[in-house]
Amino acid sequence: MELVPSINLIRTAHAGGYAIPSFCVWNGETIDLVLRTAEAMKAPVMLMSGPGEIGFFGPRDFIAMTHALGAKYDCTVAYHLDHGASIEQVDACIAAGFTSVMLDYSARPLEENIRGMQEAVRLARPRGITVEGEIGMVGRNSADAIEGSEGSALTDPEQAALFCEQTQIDIVAVSIGNAHGAYLKLPRFDFDLLARLHKRLGIPLVLHGGSGTPEADLRRAIALGIAKINVATEFIEAIKGAYLDAWRGKIWVPSTTTAAMNAGEQVLRKWIGQAGCAGAAR
């Protein structure tokens, strides 16, 4: 396994007309599953953990597990801090060996968002670590979603241009009608807005809230500049559902874990296929 800055994968994807799926991981089993599937499908992918997952293990533990498990796989991946809540959290993940970090100040005033991102870039850039920011606010579909703002606000192209120019971030998450968590009804993306953002900003765009997006909308979004897609809810729900089914009447946990990882693998394969990155690893 080779652990690289996410921009190395994303720029190639952006130029090649596909996207990099970024999968939420929270333990050794899910890390191993993503790495194994990436190797099998010859796909460049990202592992990501946010404040909720980092509560289980520290940043150094996640990186240590990734290197230990990755030694048996031939794949190229990035490890991303998703929705970092503070500069201190970003700094800790950089020190631990994350190759990509996000500081999410999107719910704060623009000036504070810019200052925070400037500090994140100052910390990460000398070490070659990719930095993601968010402008506009990607909301939540339900109270079950732990990420994103309570409300949504579409990304304004001119405000986003100022944000990107003043921070010099590598990639930017945009709000075009997407939301975190399970969609209660099909999302309606503003593709005209996405096209304007792609033309105005000149850097790869990120789609949060990928789970549940219709494939046709996903492919259209990729054609309009989306080069990284976050997948969490769909992956988590598949694993959780398989665990619940397997636990009924059983006490042997290893067999239930196998069933859960098999269910999770189907989601990984689906998203690698829809993102168009299968076979793209070199």
Secondary structure by P-SEA (a helix, b strand, c coil): cccccaaaaaaaaaaacbbbbbbbbccaaaaaaaaaaaaaacbbbbbbbcccccccccaaaaaaaaaaaacccbbbbbbbbcccccaaaaaaaaaacccbbbbccccccaaaaaaaaaaaaaaccccbbbbbbbccccccccccccccccccccccaaaaaaaaaaccccbbbbbccccccccccbbbbaaaaaaaaaaccccbbbbcccccccaaaaaaaaaacccbbbbcaaaaaaaaaaaaaaacccccaaaaaaaaaaaaaaaaaaaaaaaccccccc
